[in-house]
């Protein structure tokens, strides 16, 4: 394992945005007010060691909604 490579690698995170700013603000207000319980969307939590297997499983049709990765 090349430790220097692992700690010096630059990572770019790309996300997609589907909400306008007013929609985002409305969602934040609803979450803050407790109108919605987003924790119900989490269908599984896996360790970082299980991450490759979890990503591979998501390539197939699944009942998963949101998968959290926990260190």
C-alpha atoms as an extended CHARMM CRD file, in Angstrom:
* protein
*
        71  EXT
         1         1  UNK       CA              0.0000000000        0.0000000000        0.0000000000  PROA      1               0.0000000000
         2         2  UNK       CA              1.3470000000        3.4160000000       -0.9730000000  PROA      2               0.0000000000
         3         3  UNK       CA              0.4580000000        5.5710000000        2.0510000000  PROA      3               0.0000000000
         4         4  UNK       CA              1.5840000000        8.8410000000        0.4770000000  PROA      4               0.0000000000
         5         5  UNK       CA             -0.5870000000        8.2270000000       -2.5850000000  PROA      5               0.0000000000
         6         6  UNK       CA             -3.5720000000        7.4430000000       -0.3720000000  PROA      6               0.0000000000
         7         7  UNK       CA             -3.3620000000       10.6320000000        1.6860000000  PROA      7               0.0000000000
         8         8  UNK       CA             -2.3560000000       12.9890000000       -1.1100000000  PROA      8               0.0000000000
         9         9  UNK       CA             -4.8810000000       11.9630000000       -3.7470000000  PROA      9               0.0000000000
        10        10  UNK       CA             -7.2790000000       14.7080000000       -4.7310000000  PROA      10              0.0000000000
        11        11  UNK       CA            -10.8630000000       13.5950000000       -4.9670000000  PROA      11              0.0000000000
        12        12  UNK       CA            -13.5660000000       15.3540000000       -6.9340000000  PROA      12              0.0000000000
        13        13  UNK       CA            -17.1300000000       14.8600000000       -5.8100000000  PROA      13              0.0000000000
        14        14  UNK       CA            -19.7970000000       15.4770000000       -8.4240000000  PROA      14              0.0000000000
        15        15  UNK       CA            -23.4190000000       15.7620000000       -7.4570000000  PROA      15              0.0000000000
        16        16  UNK       CA            -26.5730000000       16.4160000000       -9.3820000000  PROA      16              0.0000000000
        17        17  UNK       CA            -28.9750000000       19.1510000000       -8.4110000000  PROA      17              0.0000000000
        18        18  UNK       CA            -32.6810000000       18.8500000000       -9.0720000000  PROA      18              0.0000000000
        19        19  UNK       CA            -34.0160000000       21.6060000000       -6.8370000000  PROA      19              0.0000000000
        20        20  UNK       CA            -34.3170000000       25.3420000000       -7.2080000000  PROA      20              0.0000000000
        21        21  UNK       CA            -33.2750000000       27.4450000000       -4.2100000000  PROA      21              0.0000000000
        22        22  UNK       CA            -36.9170000000       28.0570000000       -3.1140000000  PROA      22              0.0000000000
        23        23  UNK       CA            -37.6120000000       24.3090000000       -3.2930000000  PROA      23              0.0000000000
        24        24  UNK       CA            -34.4720000000       23.5850000000       -1.2770000000  PROA      24              0.0000000000
        25        25  UNK       CA            -35.4450000000       26.1720000000        1.3590000000  PROA      25              0.0000000000
        26        26  UNK       CA            -38.9560000000       24.6760000000        1.5770000000  PROA      26              0.0000000000
        27        27  UNK       CA            -37.4870000000       21.1870000000        2.0880000000  PROA      27              0.0000000000
        28        28  UNK       CA            -35.1310000000       22.4340000000        4.8200000000  PROA      28              0.0000000000
        29        29  UNK       CA            -38.0330000000       24.1620000000        6.6080000000  PROA      29              0.0000000000
        30        30  UNK       CA            -40.1120000000       20.9610000000        6.4310000000  PROA      30              0.0000000000
        31        31  UNK       CA            -37.2480000000       18.8800000000        7.8280000000  PROA      31              0.0000000000
        32        32  UNK       CA            -36.5700000000       21.4400000000       10.5530000000  PROA      32              0.0000000000
        33        33  UNK       CA            -40.2450000000       21.4670000000       11.5590000000  PROA      33              0.0000000000
        34        34  UNK       CA            -40.3030000000       17.6810000000       11.8240000000  PROA      34              0.0000000000
        35        35  UNK       CA            -42.8730000000       17.3760000000        9.0430000000  PROA      35              0.0000000000
        36        36  UNK       CA            -40.8880000000       14.5390000000        7.4980000000  PROA      36              0.0000000000
        37        37  UNK       CA            -38.7530000000       11.7880000000        9.0330000000  PROA      37              0.0000000000
        38        38  UNK       CA            -35.8830000000       11.2720000000        6.5620000000  PROA      38              0.0000000000
        39        39  UNK       CA            -34.4150000000        8.4420000000        8.6450000000  PROA      39              0.0000000000
        40        40  UNK       CA            -37.2430000000        6.2720000000        7.2740000000  PROA      40              0.0000000000
        41        41  UNK       CA            -35.6410000000        6.5740000000        3.8370000000  PROA      41              0.0000000000
        42        42  UNK       CA            -32.4860000000        4.8000000000        5.0440000000  PROA      42              0.0000000000
        43        43  UNK       CA            -32.8480000000        1.1790000000        4.0370000000  PROA      43              0.0000000000
        44        44  UNK       CA            -29.3890000000       -0.0090000000        5.1000000000  PROA      44              0.0000000000
        45        45  UNK       CA            -26.1760000000        1.0700000000        6.8050000000  PROA      45              0.0000000000
        46        46  UNK       CA            -22.9440000000       -0.6630000000        5.8360000000  PROA      46              0.0000000000
        47        47  UNK       CA            -19.3220000000       -0.3580000000        6.8830000000  PROA      47              0.0000000000
        48        48  UNK       CA            -16.6730000000        1.1060000000        4.6080000000  PROA      48              0.0000000000
        49        49  UNK       CA            -15.2910000000       -2.4040000000        4.1530000000  PROA      49              0.0000000000
        50        50  UNK       CA            -18.6810000000       -3.4780000000        2.7820000000  PROA      50              0.0000000000
        51        51  UNK       CA            -18.9070000000       -0.4980000000        0.4150000000  PROA      51              0.0000000000
        52        52  UNK       CA            -17.6830000000       -2.2290000000       -2.7790000000  PROA      52              0.0000000000
        53        53  UNK       CA            -20.1420000000       -5.0900000000       -2.2640000000  PROA      53              0.0000000000
        54        54  UNK       CA            -22.9720000000       -2.6280000000       -1.5370000000  PROA      54              0.0000000000
        55        55  UNK       CA            -22.2640000000       -0.6140000000       -4.7130000000  PROA      55              0.0000000000
        56        56  UNK       CA            -22.1670000000       -3.7910000000       -6.7530000000  PROA      56              0.0000000000
        57        57  UNK       CA            -25.5080000000       -4.8770000000       -5.2950000000  PROA      57              0.0000000000
        58        58  UNK       CA            -27.0470000000       -1.5210000000       -6.2570000000  PROA      58              0.0000000000
        59        59  UNK       CA            -26.2880000000       -2.2020000000       -9.9280000000  PROA      59              0.0000000000
        60        60  UNK       CA            -29.2650000000       -4.5840000000       -9.8980000000  PROA      60              0.0000000000
        61        61  UNK       CA            -32.8950000000       -3.7040000000       -9.2690000000  PROA      61              0.0000000000
        62        62  UNK       CA            -33.3190000000       -3.4950000000       -5.5270000000  PROA      62              0.0000000000
        63        63  UNK       CA            -35.7010000000       -2.3700000000       -2.8270000000  PROA      63              0.0000000000
        64        64  UNK       CA            -32.9790000000       -0.1660000000       -1.3600000000  PROA      64              0.0000000000
        65        65  UNK       CA            -33.8430000000        3.5130000000       -1.0100000000  PROA      65              0.0000000000
        66        66  UNK       CA            -30.8120000000        5.0890000000        0.6820000000  PROA      66              0.0000000000
        67        67  UNK       CA            -27.7080000000        3.2890000000        1.8620000000  PROA      67              0.0000000000
        68        68  UNK       CA            -25.4850000000        4.9850000000        4.4290000000  PROA      68              0.0000000000
        69        69  UNK       CA            -21.8060000000        4.2010000000        4.7800000000  PROA      69              0.0000000000
        70        70  UNK       CA            -20.5060000000        4.2650000000        8.3470000000  PROA      70              0.0000000000
        71        71  UNK       CA            -16.7860000000        4.2650000000        9.1370000000  PROA      71              0.0000000000
